[in-house]
Amino acid sequence: MTDFRRTSRVRRIAAFVVILALQFGLFEVGLRTWGSSEAAPAFQGLFIPDPSTGYRLKPGARVHYATSEFATDIAINRQGVRDDDDVGPKAGNERRIVILGDSLVLAVQVPFAQTFGELLERRLNAQPSAFRYRVINAGVQGYGPVEEQRFFDRIGAALEPDLVLVVVFVGNDAEEAAASETRQAGNDGGGEDLREGARTRLRQLVRRSMVLQILRLRAVSVTDRFTNALAPPEPPLQSYAAHPAPRIARGMAIARDAISGIAGRAALVGARTAVILMPARFQLDDADYQRLRAMVAETGGELDRDAASRRFDAALADLPLPRIDLLPALRAAQPGPDLFFQQTVHLTVRGHAVVAEALERFLRRPGVLESEPPR
């Protein structure tokens, strides 16, 4: 009788595991088929693991990515950057501009021809010149300044740039840099890098599964409820906080060092470097700002709308690099919520056009885009 009960219990457990696995599979297939998360195969097909940066764009990838807000065809060339064409040998009259940044540069939300890099290229070449300009989109989703430095050192410098534009997203690049502090130290093969690699692989696993993403959010929500009973939560958007956490200043210092490293590496291949400060959507969208300000106030914090822009500007002030803050140009554009998508908070086609115009004016300033970079 005891053996019978034991066998029956094992069978019930096995049946439960099978049912759970089937439910997981059904939910995963359904969410991947009808959902529009970044865990969808169409999006994840853009990336491959990389020992230096954690991951990078997959050379030769071709995907169609669609959500409720947009649908785009995305092509990654053989060099591993978003472009419909490969980057071949540089002609004698060609001048190359490489743009480093995160998802705001990669811009999977709009067709390649409507990204601000491509629009900038057309604007530069529309004016009479002895040179033909090529602007190369080297943005990678989720990168921060540290990853951008490593990417440029391994891949970007080989693109033979004459000018490198580092796009700093003031909304989270300080947080990203602080989180990548161990990676910036360059302890390749050390314990910290192994642990960071394990964390990266775990994040990639969760990102690839839509079910796991939902479970992660539910777990965080439950954990927060217990944590909040013991201590008040940290207000969000610390880069914009009136009194930010210490890691924000540390992250900005790390970001400054990473940008300085990019400029040093660029100089070795004969290229100049300039910095672009990209604002967050709520800095331009009043309704979004009011909503976030109220949310931060509920957690005991105070939101300073343009604090991150000012702080990054101050943190980078001692670098001998031309710098532009895009906030004034975007604010000067006709008011309205159409500069950024509402669900993904990335630039719309119109937002890209405004940025391209501002960048052209910036590059034509004396000493930024010159005919002969120092060799």
N, C-alpha and C positions, 0 to 999 in steps of 0.2 A: 504493500500500500504506500509505503514511504517513497519507493522508487517511482511509483505511478505519479504521486504528487510532484516529485522533483521533475520528472519528465514533462508533466503538464505545465509546470511553472516555466521551464525552459522554453517550451513551445509558445507560451503566451508572450514571453519577453522577445523571442525571435519574431513573432508576428507583429509586436509593437514596433520593433526596429524596422521591419520591412515596410510597415504602413507609414512610419515617420519618414523613411527614405523616399517613398513614393510621393508623399505630400510635399517634401522638400523639392523633389524633382519637378512636380507639377507646378508649384509656385514659381520656381526658378524659370521654367520654360515660359510660363504665362507672363511673368514680369519682363523677361527679356524680349518676348514677342510684342507685347503691347506697351511696355514701359519706354521711357526715354532717358534712363539714368546713364551716367558715365560707366556703369558696370556693363552696359549692353555690349555684345561682341563687336558691333560696328565701331564703337569708340575704342574699346580695349585693343582692337587689332592694330591701332596706331603705335603701340609701344612694345619695346623689348627691354629686358634687363640690361643694366650697365654697371660694371663693378665700381666705377668712379662716382657716378651721379645717382645710382640706384636704378634708373631707367632712362631711356631716351626714345625718340621717335624711330620707328622701324624703317630702315631704308627700303624704298620700293613699295611701301604700303599704299593701298588704294581702297578707300572706304566711302560709303554714302552714310551720312549721319543725319538723322532727322529727329526733331522734338516737336512739341506743339507750337513753338515759336519760330522755328527755322528748319531748313533742309539744305544740306550742302554736300558737295562731292569734295573729298579731301585727298590730295596727292602728296606723298612724301618722296622726294627724289633719292638718288643713290647716295648722296652725301648725308642724308638723314635730316633734311630740313624741308619745311613746307614749300614746295615749288612744283609747278607743272613740268619744268625742265631741269635737267641736271646742270650742275655748275662745272663747266669745262675750263680749259686753260684761259687765262685772262688776256684779252687783246691789248695791244699797245695803247690804244686810246680809251680803254675801259677803266672806269673808276668804280670800285665796289664799296657798298655800305652794308655792313652786317648789323642786324638788329637783334639784340639779346633781350630776353624777357620771359614772362610766363604766359598764361592762357590769354591775356589781353593782347599779346603779340601774335601768338599762334592763331587765335581768332577763328576757331572752327565754326563759329556762328554765321559767318558770311562767306560768300564765294571768294576764292583767292584773289581774283581781279579787283575785288572791292575792299581788300585789307588796306590799312593805311600805308603799309610798306610799298605795295604795288601802285597805289595812287601817288605816293611820293615819287616813285621812280618815273612815272609818266609826267608829273609836273616838272621834275628836274630836266628831263629830256625834251620838254616842249620849248625850252629857251635855247637860243643859239649858243653853241659851245663847241670847243674842240674835243670834248670828251662825251662818251656815252656812259650813263650811270646805270649800274645794276644794284638794286636793293634786295638783300637776301634776308628772308624771314627765318631767323634762328630761334624763335620762341618755342618753349616747351611747356606744356600744361603742368602746373604744380611746382615749377622751379622757383627757387629763391636765389638771392645773390651768390651764395656759396656754390650751388649747383651750376649757375651760369658761368662762374669763374672756371670751374672744372671742365664744363662743356667747351668753353672757348679754348682752353688750353689744349684739349685733346682733338677737337673737331673744328671749332670756329676759326682758329688761326690759319688752318690749312685752306680756308676759302679765299685767301689772299685779299683781306680787306684793306681799303685805304682809310676808311673811317668806321669806327665801331660805336654804335648807339646802344647804351645800356638803359633799358626802360625799367625804372623802379616803380613798382606798384606800392604807393605809400600806405595802402590799406592793410597789407599783411606782410610786407617784405621784412619788417623788423622781427615779427614773430617767426617767419620762415628762417631768417638768419640765425636767430637764437636757438632754434630747434636743430640747426645743422652745425652747431659750434664744433662738435667732435669731428665732423667730416672736414671742416675747414682746416683742422690741425694736421690733416694729411697723414694720419697714422695707418697707412695702408697695411693690411694684414694683422693689425693689432686687435686686442679684445674689443675695444670700443667700436671699431669698424665692423667686426663680426656681429656684435649685438645690433648695431645700426642696420646692417644688412638683413638680419633676421626680422627686425621691426619693419623694414621696407617690404620684405617679402610677405609679411603678415598683412600689412596695409594693402598690398597688391591683391592678395587673396580675397580680402573683404571687398575691395573695389570691384573685383571680377564677379562677385556673387551678389545679386540684388537682394536675395533673401538674407544673406549675412549682413548687408548694409542695414536692412530694416531691423534685424535683431540687435545690431550694435546700437542703433538709435534708441531702441526700447530699453536696452540695458543701461545706457547712459542716463536715460530719463529716470529709471528706477533708482540708480545710484545717486543721482543728484538729489532725489527726495530725502534719502537717508543722510547724505552729506549736509544738506541745507539745515537739517534739524540740529546739527552740531556746530556748524559755522556758516556764516553768510557766504553766498557764492561770490566769486570775483566778477565784477561787472564786465560785460563783453566789450569788444572794440578798444582794447587797452592802448593801441597806438594813438587813439583820439581822446583818451581819458585826460581829464584835467590834472589828475595826479596818477600817472601810469605806474605799473609795476616795474621794478628794477630791470627786468629782462628786456624791456623796450629800449632803454638806453644802451644796454649791452648788445642787443640785436642790431641797433643802428651802427654801433661801432664795428661790429662784425661785417655788416653790409658795406660800410665805408672801406674796410680793409679789402674786401672781395673786389670792389670796384677799382680800387687802386691796383690790385693785382691784375685785373683785366687790362687796365691801361698800360701797365708795365709790360705785359706779354704782347699787347698790340704794338707797342713801340718797337719791340724786337723784330716785328715783321714789317715795320715802316708805316704803321697806321696811327692815326689820331683816335682819341676817344672823347665822346661827349655823353652827358647824362640827361635823361628825360624823366621827369616826375609825373606819374600818371595818378590822377585822383580817383577816389571811390565814387560810386554812383550817388550816394546820399549827399555828397558835397555839392551836387548840382541839382538834385531832385528834392524840392522842399517837402513834399508829402513823405518821401522816404526818410528824410532827416527827422521830421517830427515824430514819426513812428519809432525810429531807433532811439531818439532822445528820451522818449517816454519809457521805452523798454529798459534802457540803461538806468534811468532814474529809479525804476521799480526795484532794481538790485542795489541801490544805494550809491550809484556812480553819477558822474557828471560828464556829459559828452561835449567836447570842444570840436566843433565841426571841421575846422581846417588844421587842427593841431598836428596831424601826421605829416601834412605837407610842409609846415613850418619846421618841424623837428628834423625831417630829412634834409631840408634845405640847409639848416644850420649844421647838421652832422657832416655834410659833404662840402661845406664852404671852403675848407682848407685844401681841397684837392684842386690842382691847377687844370681843371677840366671845364670846358663850356657846359652850361647847364640851363635847361628850360623847364619851367613848371607849366604844364598844360592846363592847369585850372583856370587861369584868366581867359584863355582862348575858348575853352568850352563854356565858361560862364557868359562870354560875350556872344555866343551863338544864340539864335532865336530861342526864347524860353520854351520849355516843353519836355516831356518825359521820353522823347524819342531819340535821345543820344545814346541811351543804354537800353538793352533788353530788360524787361521787368522780372523775368524768372531767373536768368543767368547772370545778370548784372554785368554783362560784357557790352562792348560798343556795338551799336547798330551800324548799318551802312552809312547813315548820316553822321554818326559819331566818328567813324573812320575818316570820312571826308573832311570833317573839321580838324581832326588831328593831323592829317596829311598837309593841309594848308598851313597850319601853325608850324609844322616841322620844316616845310620849305622855307618859310620866312626865317626861321632860326638858322638853318644851314647856310643861308646866303649872307649871314652876318660875316664881317671880316674875321678871319682866323678860324672859322669852323669848317667850311667846305672850301678848300683851296685847291688849285690845280695841281700842285706838286707837294704831296705830304713829305715830311722829313724822312730821309733814308739813312 
